[in-house]
C-alpha cells in the first residue's frame, strides 16, 4: 500500500525488501479509489479462487502482476519466490505468505 492509499499488485519478477508486507485482496474487482478488504493475517481463509489443487502451495505469479501459480515453472536459481499460501480446496486459499529464494 502506497502513501497515497493506492495498492500495487505484486509480481515475483523483482527484488523485494525482506520487510515487505503482502496481502490478498478479498474482492479482485475493487476499482481504483474504491474501498474493499485486503487480508493481511496469516491463516485467513479466502474463497473465490478456482481450479486450485488442494493441499498444494500457491505462489505469486512470475509473469502476471496480482496473479498466482501453483508451481515454480519458470523460476530459476537465485530468483525471489513469494509463497502466498496453501490451497485448502479448489476454491479456498489459506493465506500464509513467505519469502523464499529458489535454489
VMD Tcl script that builds the backbone (N, CA, C; Angstrom):
set m [mol new atoms 309]
animate dup $m
set s [atomselect $m all]
$s set {name element resname resid chain x y z} {
  {N N UNK 1 A 0.852 -1.173 0.000}
  {CA C UNK 1 A 0.000 0.000 0.000}
  {C C UNK 1 A 0.893 1.229 0.000}
  {N N UNK 2 A 0.664 2.082 -0.968}
  {CA C UNK 2 A 1.457 3.293 -1.112}
  {C C UNK 2 A 0.976 4.383 -0.152}
  {N N UNK 3 A 1.774 5.425 0.009}
  {CA C UNK 3 A 1.432 6.538 0.903}
  {C C UNK 3 A 0.107 7.190 0.509}
  {N N UNK 4 A -0.222 7.181 -0.787}
  {CA C UNK 4 A -1.465 7.810 -1.239}
  {C C UNK 4 A -2.680 6.882 -1.110}
  {N N UNK 5 A -2.458 5.665 -0.571}
  {CA C UNK 5 A -3.560 4.728 -0.382}
  {C C UNK 5 A -3.740 3.744 -1.514}
  {N N UNK 6 A -3.045 3.955 -2.643}
  {CA C UNK 6 A -3.148 3.016 -3.749}
  {C C UNK 6 A -2.459 1.704 -3.392}
  {N N UNK 7 A -2.920 0.610 -3.968}
  {CA C UNK 7 A -2.341 -0.708 -3.735}
  {C C UNK 7 A -1.648 -1.159 -5.016}
  {N N UNK 8 A -0.386 -1.539 -4.900}
  {CA C UNK 8 A 0.353 -2.068 -6.052}
  {C C UNK 8 A 0.167 -3.574 -6.119}
  {N N UNK 9 A -0.107 -4.094 -7.315}
  {CA C UNK 9 A -0.201 -5.535 -7.495}
  {C C UNK 9 A 1.208 -6.113 -7.507}
  {N N UNK 10 A 1.423 -7.134 -6.726}
  {CA C UNK 10 A 2.750 -7.740 -6.620}
  {C C UNK 10 A 2.983 -8.730 -7.760}
  {N N UNK 11 A 4.243 -8.887 -8.104}
  {CA C UNK 11 A 4.655 -9.827 -9.145}
  {C C UNK 11 A 6.038 -10.338 -8.759}
  {N N UNK 12 A 6.257 -11.627 -8.888}
  {CA C UNK 12 A 7.520 -12.236 -8.466}
  {C C UNK 12 A 8.573 -12.153 -9.569}
  {N N UNK 13 A 8.865 -10.957 -10.009}
  {CA C UNK 13 A 9.881 -10.799 -11.046}
  {C C UNK 13 A 10.891 -9.724 -10.667}
  {N N UNK 14 A 10.921 -9.353 -9.414}
  {CA C UNK 14 A 11.845 -8.318 -8.968}
  {C C UNK 14 A 12.370 -8.653 -7.605}
  {N N UNK 15 A 13.050 -7.727 -7.025}
  {CA C UNK 15 A 13.541 -7.941 -5.670}
  {C C UNK 15 A 12.621 -7.231 -4.705}
  {N N UNK 16 A 12.473 -7.790 -3.542}
  {CA C UNK 16 A 11.613 -7.220 -2.527}
  {C C UNK 16 A 12.400 -7.046 -1.249}
  {N N UNK 17 A 12.075 -6.006 -0.541}
  {CA C UNK 17 A 12.622 -5.796 0.787}
  {C C UNK 17 A 12.091 -6.924 1.670}
  {N N UNK 18 A 12.960 -7.548 2.447}
  {CA C UNK 18 A 12.514 -8.642 3.311}
  {C C UNK 18 A 11.436 -8.203 4.291}
  {N N UNK 19 A 11.290 -6.913 4.507}
  {CA C UNK 19 A 10.253 -6.394 5.386}
  {C C UNK 19 A 8.949 -6.099 4.668}
  {N N UNK 20 A 8.867 -6.406 3.370}
  {CA C UNK 20 A 7.644 -6.144 2.616}
  {C C UNK 20 A 6.473 -6.916 3.187}
  {N N UNK 21 A 5.306 -6.309 3.143}
  {CA C UNK 21 A 4.076 -6.956 3.583}
  {C C UNK 21 A 3.260 -7.301 2.351}
  {N N UNK 22 A 2.722 -8.496 2.345}
  {CA C UNK 22 A 1.883 -8.928 1.247}
  {C C UNK 22 A 0.491 -9.197 1.771}
  {N N UNK 23 A -0.492 -8.791 0.995}
  {CA C UNK 23 A -1.881 -9.028 1.358}
  {C C UNK 23 A -2.588 -9.676 0.193}
  {N N UNK 24 A -3.729 -10.224 0.471}
  {CA C UNK 24 A -4.532 -10.857 -0.567}
  {C C UNK 24 A -5.853 -10.096 -0.636}
  {N N UNK 25 A -6.132 -9.506 -1.784}
  {CA C UNK 25 A -7.357 -8.732 -1.965}
  {C C UNK 25 A -8.545 -9.685 -1.936}
  {N N UNK 26 A -9.490 -9.385 -1.049}
  {CA C UNK 26 A -10.652 -10.259 -0.910}
  {C C UNK 26 A -11.521 -10.223 -2.160}
  {N N UNK 27 A -11.680 -9.050 -2.750}
  {CA C UNK 27 A -12.516 -8.909 -3.937}
  {C C UNK 27 A -11.668 -8.302 -5.038}
  {N N UNK 28 A -11.270 -9.118 -5.993}
  {CA C UNK 28 A -10.366 -8.670 -7.047}
  {C C UNK 28 A -10.974 -7.591 -7.934}
  {N N UNK 29 A -12.270 -7.320 -7.777}
  {CA C UNK 29 A -12.903 -6.311 -8.619}
  {C C UNK 29 A -12.865 -4.917 -7.990}
  {N N UNK 30 A -12.117 -4.752 -6.916}
  {CA C UNK 30 A -12.038 -3.424 -6.290}
  {C C UNK 30 A -11.438 -2.442 -7.292}
  {N N UNK 31 A -12.166 -1.388 -7.578}
  {CA C UNK 31 A -11.709 -0.395 -8.552}
  {C C UNK 31 A -10.812 0.639 -7.886}
  {N N UNK 32 A -10.080 1.385 -8.689}
  {CA C UNK 32 A -9.249 2.475 -8.171}
  {C C UNK 32 A -10.125 3.437 -7.387}
  {N N UNK 33 A -9.635 3.906 -6.255}
  {CA C UNK 33 A -10.314 4.854 -5.374}
  {C C UNK 33 A -11.556 4.269 -4.704}
  {N N UNK 34 A -11.751 2.940 -4.803}
  {CA C UNK 34 A -12.873 2.294 -4.130}
  {C C UNK 34 A -12.365 1.652 -2.841}
  {N N UNK 35 A -13.288 1.211 -2.019}
  {CA C UNK 35 A -12.903 0.538 -0.789}
  {C C UNK 35 A -13.079 -0.958 -0.954}
  {N N UNK 36 A -12.412 -1.698 -0.096}
  {CA C UNK 36 A -12.524 -3.150 -0.140}
  {C C UNK 36 A -11.691 -3.762 0.957}
  {N N UNK 37 A -11.665 -5.074 1.031}
  {CA C UNK 37 A -10.947 -5.774 2.086}
  {C C UNK 37 A -9.670 -6.405 1.547}
  {N N UNK 38 A -8.596 -6.244 2.314}
  {CA C UNK 38 A -7.327 -6.885 1.995}
  {C C UNK 38 A -6.925 -7.713 3.204}
  {N N UNK 39 A -6.725 -9.009 2.994}
  {CA C UNK 39 A -6.329 -9.911 4.071}
  {C C UNK 39 A -4.833 -9.800 4.300}
  {N N UNK 40 A -4.435 -9.552 5.528}
  {CA C UNK 40 A -3.026 -9.483 5.890}
  {C C UNK 40 A -2.676 -10.511 6.961}
  {N N UNK 41 A -3.660 -11.125 7.568}
  {CA C UNK 41 A -3.451 -12.042 8.685}
  {C C UNK 41 A -3.191 -13.465 8.186}
  {N N UNK 42 A -2.001 -14.013 8.493}
  {CA C UNK 42 A -1.751 -15.415 8.149}
  {C C UNK 42 A -2.827 -16.306 8.769}
  {N N UNK 43 A -3.255 -17.275 8.002}
  {CA C UNK 43 A -4.301 -18.185 8.456}
  {C C UNK 43 A -5.677 -17.820 7.948}
  {N N UNK 44 A -5.835 -16.612 7.393}
  {CA C UNK 44 A -7.135 -16.222 6.840}
  {C C UNK 44 A -7.470 -17.145 5.674}
  {N N UNK 45 A -8.692 -17.596 5.634}
  {CA C UNK 45 A -9.156 -18.454 4.529}
  {C C UNK 45 A -9.966 -17.585 3.581}
  {N N UNK 46 A -9.556 -17.597 2.328}
  {CA C UNK 46 A -10.121 -16.695 1.334}
  {C C UNK 46 A -10.764 -17.515 0.220}
  {N N UNK 47 A -12.062 -17.342 0.035}
  {CA C UNK 47 A -12.803 -18.051 -1.012}
  {C C UNK 47 A -12.783 -17.237 -2.301}
  {N N UNK 48 A -13.226 -17.847 -3.381}
  {CA C UNK 48 A -13.368 -17.141 -4.644}
  {C C UNK 48 A -12.345 -17.527 -5.693}
  {N N UNK 49 A -11.466 -18.450 -5.370}
  {CA C UNK 49 A -10.492 -18.925 -6.357}
  {C C UNK 49 A -11.143 -20.019 -7.177}
  {N N UNK 50 A -10.439 -20.519 -8.179}
  {CA C UNK 50 A -10.955 -21.652 -8.951}
  {C C UNK 50 A -9.785 -22.505 -9.415}
  {N N UNK 51 A -10.041 -23.771 -9.522}
  {CA C UNK 51 A -9.084 -24.745 -10.065}
  {C C UNK 51 A -7.793 -24.876 -9.269}
  {N N UNK 52 A -7.825 -24.579 -7.960}
  {CA C UNK 52 A -6.635 -24.799 -7.143}
  {C C UNK 52 A -6.501 -26.292 -6.865}
  {N N UNK 53 A -5.270 -26.755 -6.687}
  {CA C UNK 53 A -5.020 -28.141 -6.311}
  {C C UNK 53 A -4.939 -28.194 -4.789}
  {N N UNK 54 A -5.927 -28.833 -4.145}
  {CA C UNK 54 A -5.945 -28.872 -2.687}
  {C C UNK 54 A -4.640 -29.414 -2.099}
  {N N UNK 55 A -4.271 -28.875 -0.936}
  {CA C UNK 55 A -3.071 -29.262 -0.183}
  {C C UNK 55 A -1.773 -28.907 -0.890}
  {N N UNK 56 A -1.820 -27.969 -1.817}
  {CA C UNK 56 A -0.622 -27.550 -2.542}
  {C C UNK 56 A -0.330 -26.083 -2.277}
  {N N UNK 57 A 0.960 -25.707 -2.307}
  {CA C UNK 57 A 1.294 -24.293 -2.130}
  {C C UNK 57 A 0.853 -23.469 -3.332}
  {N N UNK 58 A 0.624 -22.188 -3.088}
  {CA C UNK 58 A 0.250 -21.243 -4.132}
  {C C UNK 58 A 1.276 -20.118 -4.078}
  {N N UNK 59 A 1.836 -19.771 -5.239}
  {CA C UNK 59 A 2.900 -18.773 -5.322}
  {C C UNK 59 A 2.430 -17.545 -6.085}
  {N N UNK 60 A 3.054 -16.419 -5.790}
  {CA C UNK 60 A 2.825 -15.210 -6.551}
  {C C UNK 60 A 3.343 -15.448 -7.968}
  {N N UNK 61 A 2.585 -15.040 -8.960}
  {CA C UNK 61 A 2.964 -15.265 -10.350}
  {C C UNK 61 A 4.232 -14.515 -10.734}
  {N N UNK 62 A 5.025 -15.147 -11.552}
  {CA C UNK 62 A 6.235 -14.522 -12.089}
  {C C UNK 62 A 5.899 -13.687 -13.313}
  {N N UNK 63 A 4.800 -14.024 -13.996}
  {CA C UNK 63 A 4.522 -13.388 -15.281}
  {C C UNK 63 A 3.369 -12.385 -15.286}
  {N N UNK 64 A 2.485 -12.436 -14.298}
  {CA C UNK 64 A 1.322 -11.540 -14.315}
  {C C UNK 64 A 1.106 -10.914 -12.938}
  {N N UNK 65 A 1.212 -9.607 -12.864}
  {CA C UNK 65 A 1.037 -8.892 -11.596}
  {C C UNK 65 A -0.330 -9.187 -10.996}
  {N N UNK 66 A -0.341 -9.488 -9.705}
  {CA C UNK 66 A -1.580 -9.751 -8.999}
  {C C UNK 66 A -2.148 -11.137 -9.205}
  {N N UNK 67 A -1.421 -12.012 -9.896}
  {CA C UNK 67 A -1.906 -13.367 -10.164}
  {C C UNK 67 A -1.099 -14.400 -9.383}
  {N N UNK 68 A -1.583 -15.633 -9.415}
  {CA C UNK 68 A -0.970 -16.724 -8.682}
  {C C UNK 68 A -0.650 -17.886 -9.598}
  {N N UNK 69 A 0.229 -18.767 -9.133}
  {CA C UNK 69 A 0.502 -20.014 -9.832}
  {C C UNK 69 A 0.792 -21.082 -8.789}
  {N N UNK 70 A 0.605 -22.346 -9.154}
  {CA C UNK 70 A 0.789 -23.433 -8.188}
  {C C UNK 70 A 2.039 -24.249 -8.434}
  {N N UNK 71 A 2.913 -23.763 -9.250}
  {CA C UNK 71 A 4.170 -24.466 -9.482}
  {C C UNK 71 A 5.283 -23.440 -9.595}
  {N N UNK 72 A 6.502 -23.901 -9.656}
  {CA C UNK 72 A 7.644 -22.993 -9.767}
  {C C UNK 72 A 8.217 -22.992 -11.182}
  {N N UNK 73 A 7.408 -23.380 -12.145}
  {CA C UNK 73 A 7.835 -23.375 -13.545}
  {C C UNK 73 A 8.220 -21.954 -13.942}
  {N N UNK 74 A 9.378 -21.813 -14.538}
  {CA C UNK 74 A 9.845 -20.513 -14.997}
  {C C UNK 74 A 10.795 -19.836 -14.033}
  {N N UNK 75 A 10.756 -20.215 -12.761}
  {CA C UNK 75 A 11.697 -19.655 -11.797}
  {C C UNK 75 A 13.046 -20.359 -11.949}
  {N N UNK 76 A 14.112 -19.632 -11.744}
  {CA C UNK 76 A 15.450 -20.216 -11.822}
  {C C UNK 76 A 16.201 -19.928 -10.526}
  {N N UNK 77 A 17.292 -20.632 -10.328}
  {CA C UNK 77 A 18.078 -20.484 -9.103}
  {C C UNK 77 A 18.421 -19.022 -8.848}
  {N N UNK 78 A 18.254 -18.607 -7.616}
  {CA C UNK 78 A 18.572 -17.246 -7.212}
  {C C UNK 78 A 17.422 -16.265 -7.324}
  {N N UNK 79 A 16.299 -16.677 -7.909}
  {CA C UNK 79 A 15.168 -15.762 -8.047}
  {C C UNK 79 A 14.318 -15.733 -6.779}
  {N N UNK 80 A 13.585 -14.655 -6.634}
  {CA C UNK 80 A 12.725 -14.443 -5.481}
  {C C UNK 80 A 11.367 -15.082 -5.714}
  {N N UNK 81 A 10.931 -15.864 -4.755}
  {CA C UNK 81 A 9.647 -16.543 -4.837}
  {C C UNK 81 A 8.838 -16.123 -3.614}
  {N N UNK 82 A 7.589 -15.792 -3.822}
  {CA C UNK 82 A 6.700 -15.438 -2.729}
  {C C UNK 82 A 5.605 -16.494 -2.662}
  {N N UNK 83 A 5.609 -17.263 -1.568}
  {CA C UNK 83 A 4.501 -18.192 -1.366}
  {C C UNK 83 A 3.371 -17.387 -0.751}
  {N N UNK 84 A 2.199 -17.478 -1.359}
  {CA C UNK 84 A 1.037 -16.745 -0.893}
  {C C UNK 84 A 0.310 -17.539 0.184}
  {N N UNK 85 A 0.287 -18.847 0.020}
  {CA C UNK 85 A -0.410 -19.699 0.977}
  {C C UNK 85 A -0.570 -21.095 0.437}
  {N N UNK 86 A -1.607 -21.770 0.923}
  {CA C UNK 86 A -1.888 -23.150 0.531}
  {C C UNK 86 A -3.340 -23.286 0.117}
  {N N UNK 87 A -3.563 -24.098 -0.924}
  {CA C UNK 87 A -4.929 -24.377 -1.356}
  {C C UNK 87 A -5.557 -25.338 -0.354}
  {N N UNK 88 A -6.686 -24.958 0.198}
  {CA C UNK 88 A -7.434 -25.827 1.101}
  {C C UNK 88 A -8.385 -26.693 0.282}
  {N N UNK 89 A -9.069 -26.055 -0.649}
  {CA C UNK 89 A -9.943 -26.742 -1.607}
  {C C UNK 89 A -9.675 -26.116 -2.969}
  {N N UNK 90 A -10.434 -26.510 -3.970}
  {CA C UNK 90 A -10.249 -25.953 -5.312}
  {C C UNK 90 A -10.548 -24.459 -5.368}
  {N N UNK 91 A -11.315 -23.940 -4.383}
  {CA C UNK 91 A -11.689 -22.526 -4.432}
  {C C UNK 91 A -11.361 -21.742 -3.157}
  {N N UNK 92 A -10.640 -22.349 -2.205}
  {CA C UNK 92 A -10.290 -21.656 -0.963}
  {C C UNK 92 A -8.787 -21.704 -0.720}
  {N N UNK 93 A -8.225 -20.531 -0.461}
  {CA C UNK 93 A -6.799 -20.383 -0.167}
  {C C UNK 93 A -6.632 -20.028 1.302}
  {N N UNK 94 A -5.682 -20.678 1.976}
  {CA C UNK 94 A -5.311 -20.251 3.316}
  {C C UNK 94 A -4.089 -19.354 3.170}
  {N N UNK 95 A -4.250 -18.085 3.525}
  {CA C UNK 95 A -3.195 -17.090 3.348}
  {C C UNK 95 A -2.073 -17.361 4.352}
  {N N UNK 96 A -0.873 -17.598 3.850}
  {CA C UNK 96 A 0.296 -17.885 4.687}
  {C C UNK 96 A 1.535 -17.445 3.907}
  {N N UNK 97 A 1.750 -16.129 3.797}
  {CA C UNK 97 A 2.828 -15.627 2.947}
  {C C UNK 97 A 4.217 -15.957 3.491}
  {N N UNK 98 A 5.132 -16.219 2.561}
  {CA C UNK 98 A 6.531 -16.477 2.923}
  {C C UNK 98 A 7.430 -16.072 1.765}
  {N N UNK 99 A 8.545 -15.482 2.085}
  {CA C UNK 99 A 9.543 -15.074 1.098}
  {C C UNK 99 A 10.555 -16.207 0.991}
  {N N UNK 100 A 10.798 -16.672 -0.228}
  {CA C UNK 100 A 11.658 -17.832 -0.460}
  {C C UNK 100 A 12.636 -17.495 -1.591}
  {N N UNK 101 A 13.844 -18.016 -1.519}
  {CA C UNK 101 A 14.774 -17.929 -2.655}
  {C C UNK 101 A 14.784 -19.289 -3.336}
  {N N UNK 102 A 14.623 -19.318 -4.647}
  {CA C UNK 102 A 14.632 -20.571 -5.401}
  {C C UNK 102 A 16.073 -21.072 -5.495}
  {N N UNK 103 A 16.297 -22.332 -5.127}
  {CA C UNK 103 A 17.630 -22.943 -5.186}
  {C C UNK 103 A 17.726 -23.931 -6.315}
}
mol reanalyze $m
mol bondsrecalc $m
mol representation Tube
mol addrep $m
